[in-house]
Amino acid sequence: MARKRILDACCCAGGAGKGYHNAGFDVVGVDIEPQPNYPYDFHQGDAIEFIRDHGHEFDAVHISPPCQNACALTAGNRRREGWTDSHMDLIPAARAVLADLHTRTGIPTVMENVQGSRLRRDLVLCGLTFGLRVFRHRYFEINGITVHQPTHPTHRGHRVAGWRHGVRHEGDMVAVYGDGGGKGSIADWQNAMGIHHTDVRREIAEAIPPAYTHHIGEALHTHLTSAALPIAA
């Protein structure tokens, strides 16, 4: 049986794509910006338009709209006097194009974003669930399949290492964001996230751990493979 194909839209450097690849998919990425470290077939362009024009050519579609509009750092900055930013909310447009695709074709779709974003919480994943050294909670809005919600381990006893308010804190978790505060080496970030195909801090910081989409990809692969099997006489 031919390998299933998944579109990884707003792919950045390929954290999500790596997980789907590990689950058995051929992965194609699309992003508005060049992504020289993306490890699979890559197309530069508008992700929403690409889904509209080519989504039907895939067995499944995933999109990770830019998260800066909904992240906690942006929310905090917007409370500061005189602060302005140009972060766009692409979630409504992504939701609309995915819904249209799923309605027309039945293709299962996945949308991912940060904690606090306005996504349905069909699935919520944490790095601790997969033995990673990041919390990195992410929401997933899923159409066409149901993905098992794994147990969310308690955070009690875990602490993020680094400097906060002039005090150095020791901990077993890694802060994979920002530039300062004793947040660890690139190797620390790579190991904490399970990402080794890029050594660019910004790319690792913006990624989701491949373990998350590996979990989803296994469910997608089972669903798509079962649907393709002939019915026994």
C-alpha positions in Angstrom: 0.0 0.0 0.0 1.3 3.4 -1.0 2.3 5.7 1.9 -0.3 8.3 2.9 0.4 11.9 2.2 -0.1 14.8 4.6 0.1 18.5 4.0 1.9 20.4 6.7 0.7 24.0 6.3 2.4 26.9 8.1 5.1 24.4 8.5 8.0 26.6 9.7 11.1 24.3 10.2 9.2 21.1 10.4 8.5 20.0 14.0 5.0 18.9 13.2 6.1 17.4 9.9 8.8 15.3 11.6 6.2 13.7 13.8 3.9 12.8 10.9 6.9 11.4 9.0 7.7 9.2 11.9 4.1 8.0 12.0 4.5 6.8 8.4 3.4 9.7 6.2 5.0 11.3 3.2 5.0 15.0 4.2 4.7 18.1 2.1 5.2 21.5 3.8 4.1 25.0 2.8 5.0 28.3 4.4 4.9 31.9 3.4 8.6 32.2 4.4 11.6 30.3 3.1 12.4 27.3 5.3 15.9 26.0 4.3 16.0 23.5 7.2 12.6 21.9 6.4 13.5 18.2 6.0 10.8 17.2 3.4 9.2 18.5 0.2 8.6 22.2 0.6 6.6 24.8 -1.2 6.8 28.5 -0.4 3.5 30.3 -0.6 0.3 31.3 1.2 -0.8 28.3 3.3 -4.6 29.1 3.2 -4.5 29.5 -0.6 -2.4 26.3 -0.9 -5.0 24.3 1.1 -7.8 25.8 -1.0 -6.1 24.9 -4.3 -4.3 21.6 -3.3 -5.8 20.2 -0.1 -7.8 17.6 -2.0 -4.6 16.1 -3.3 -3.7 14.8 0.2 -4.9 12.2 2.6 -4.9 14.6 5.6 -4.1 18.2 6.2 -2.5 19.8 9.3 -2.1 23.6 9.8 -0.3 25.5 12.6 -1.3 29.1 12.2 1.1 31.7 13.6 0.7 31.6 17.4 2.2 35.0 18.4 -1.2 36.7 18.4 -2.5 34.4 21.2 0.7 33.6 23.2 1.0 34.7 26.8 3.9 37.0 26.0 1.9 39.0 23.5 -1.1 39.2 25.9 1.2 40.6 28.6 2.8 43.1 26.2 -0.6 44.4 25.1 -1.2 45.5 28.6 1.8 47.8 28.5 1.2 51.4 27.8 2.1 52.4 24.3 2.7 48.8 23.1 1.6 48.0 19.5 2.1 44.9 17.4 1.0 43.5 14.0 0.3 39.9 14.9 -2.5 38.5 12.9 -5.1 36.0 13.9 -5.2 33.4 11.1 -7.3 30.9 13.0 -10.7 31.9 11.6 -9.4 31.7 8.0 -7.7 28.4 8.7 -10.8 27.0 10.3 -13.0 28.0 7.4 -10.7 26.5 4.7 -10.3 23.3 6.7 -14.1 23.0 7.2 -14.7 23.5 3.5 -12.2 20.9 2.6 -13.5 18.3 5.1 -17.1 18.9 4.0 -16.3 18.5 0.3 -13.9 15.6 0.5 -14.1 14.0 3.9 -10.3 14.5 4.3 -9.4 14.6 8.1 -7.9 17.9 9.2 -5.9 19.1 12.2 -5.3 22.6 13.4 -2.8 23.3 16.2 -2.1 26.3 18.3 -0.8 27.6 21.7 -2.5 27.4 25.1 -4.9 30.3 25.3 -5.8 30.3 21.6 -9.4 30.1 20.5 -9.3 26.5 19.3 -11.7 23.7 20.3 -9.8 21.5 22.7 -10.4 18.2 21.0 -6.9 17.2 22.1 -4.5 18.9 24.6 -0.9 17.7 24.8 1.9 18.3 27.2 5.6 17.4 26.8 5.6 15.5 30.1 3.1 13.0 28.6 5.9 11.9 26.2 8.8 12.1 28.6 10.1 15.4 27.2 11.7 18.2 29.2 9.3 20.9 28.1 5.7 21.5 29.2 4.7 23.2 25.9 0.9 22.7 26.1 -0.8 22.7 22.7 -4.4 22.6 21.6 -5.6 20.6 18.6 -8.9 21.1 16.8 -9.5 17.9 14.7 -12.1 17.1 12.1 -12.8 13.6 10.8 -11.3 11.4 13.5 -11.1 11.1 17.2 -7.6 11.0 18.7 -7.1 9.4 22.1 -6.5 12.0 24.9 -3.5 10.6 26.9 -3.2 11.2 30.6 -1.7 14.6 31.5 0.9 14.0 34.2 1.0 16.4 37.1 3.6 19.2 36.9 4.2 18.9 40.7 7.9 18.2 41.3 9.0 19.7 37.9 10.5 23.1 37.5 11.9 25.1 34.6 15.6 25.9 35.0 16.8 29.5 34.5 17.0 33.0 35.8 13.8 34.7 37.0 13.7 38.1 38.8 17.4 37.9 39.4 17.4 34.5 41.0 18.8 31.3 39.4 16.4 28.4 39.7 17.5 24.8 39.2 15.0 22.4 37.5 14.6 19.4 35.3 12.6 21.3 32.6 14.1 23.4 29.8 12.8 26.9 28.8 12.8 26.6 25.0 12.0 30.3 24.3 13.8 33.7 24.4 17.5 34.5 24.4 18.6 35.1 27.9 18.0 33.8 31.4 20.4 30.8 31.3 17.9 28.8 29.2 20.4 26.2 28.1 22.5 25.3 25.0 21.2 24.4 21.6 21.8 20.8 22.4 19.6 21.2 25.6 16.8 22.6 23.4 17.1 19.9 20.8 17.0 17.1 23.4 14.2 18.7 25.4 12.0 19.0 22.3 13.1 15.8 20.4 14.2 17.9 17.4 17.6 17.4 15.9 17.1 18.3 12.2 17.8 22.0 12.9 20.2 23.8 15.2 18.6 27.3 14.8 17.2 28.5 18.2 14.4 30.5 16.7 13.2 27.5 14.7 13.3 25.2 17.7 11.6 27.8 19.9 8.7 28.1 17.4 8.2 24.3 16.8 6.0 21.8 18.4 7.6 18.6 19.6 7.4 15.8 16.9 6.1 13.5 19.6 2.8 15.3 19.5 2.1 14.8 15.8 3.5 11.3 16.0 0.7 10.5 18.4 -1.9 12.2 16.1 -0.3 10.7 13.0 -0.6 7.2 14.3 -4.4 7.7 14.8 -4.7 9.3 11.4 -2.7 6.5 9.7 -4.8 3.8 11.4 -8.0 5.6 10.3 -6.9 6.1 6.7 -5.5 2.6 6.3 -8.6 1.0 7.8 -10.8 3.0 5.4 -8.8 1.8 2.4 -9.0 -1.9 3.3 -11.4 -4.0 1.2 -14.4 -5.3 3.0 -14.2 -9.1 3.5 -16.8 -11.2 1.7 
